Amino acid sequence: MTASFTFGFIGLGVMGEPMCRHLVQKTKQKVLIHDINAEPVARLVQVGAVDVGSVSAVAKADIVFISMPSGEHLKKICEMPGGLLESARAGQTIVDLSTSPLKLTRELAGRFTVKGTDYADAPVARTRAAAEAGTLAISVGATPEVFTRIEPLLRCFASEVTHCGEVGSGQVVKILNNMVVVGTVTALCEAAAIAESAGVSTKTLFDALSKGSADSFALRNHGYKAVAAREFPERVFSTDYMQKDISYALDMARDAGIDAKEAALGASLLTEASRSGFGANYWPVIVKIIERSSK
């Protein structure tokens, strides 16, 4: 990248703020920012970002990064008056860091292409702590040329960046990653509930599992840190967010004619947890729903 490039960043929430901070501090380039919440904007201005106050103003950047909580939010900032589509121009690049529906991703990419604007889906994986540390994992859907252009920027806040194929491929991989994680954590929650009812503590169970073939990233993170500890804080990846991602997986399964039974089970547990008042809590709180069903 050269000094002639201006970057933009829309969406400065739990993940967006630390990602944007890394971009500002590591590129030393001008970064235009916007968010509806003033607090993260103020913090980022302190490290050198430029608050421009609107989506249309950020759209003047050469490469615009987006971090939205859902496909609906992404669609809105693209299609609204003064949105990204209205301002799109030849030579510009849009990078969606959100987890967004596959159909919407491909539809938006097509509409930007008509205007000569490149589009990449680059949904991020791992935790808020990883975002703060700059060690996220990113799956990217883009042409080889666009991937080459944005990879050095993504590595400002990610230690793993994988080119998965053309536009939409990044979303496919990220959504299915979350589907597999939910399936694994659901099994851990069920195992914990069964073990406790049989007189074996969750920690003892997980210690034993970690030494055998059932060991996994999910066990060592979601299992130990949430399920065993019974800690489900807010402002981490919530039940409602995960339920949204699993709904995207089920949409893809339906389009493929696949009856994804395990994903459907995970979705039902997440939905019940949300209806029980746990929508804002860290999503492994589904263990409470599983335990409740045994009583």
Secondary structure, 3 states (H helix, E strand, C coil): CCCCCCEEEECCCCCHHHHHHHHHHHHCCCEEEECCCHHHHHHHHHCCCEECCCHHHHCCCCEEEECCCCHHHHHHHHHCCCCHHHHCCCCCEEEECCCCCHHHHHHHHHHHHHCCCEEEECCEECCHHHHHHCCEEEEEECCHHHHHHHHHHHCCCEEEEEEEECCCHHHHHHHHHHHHHHHHHHHHHHHHHHHHHCCCCHHHHHHHHCCCCCCCHHHHHHHHHHHHCCCCCECCCEHHHHHHHHHHHHHHHHHHCCCCHHHHHHHHHHHHHHHHHHCCEEHHHHHHHHHHHCC
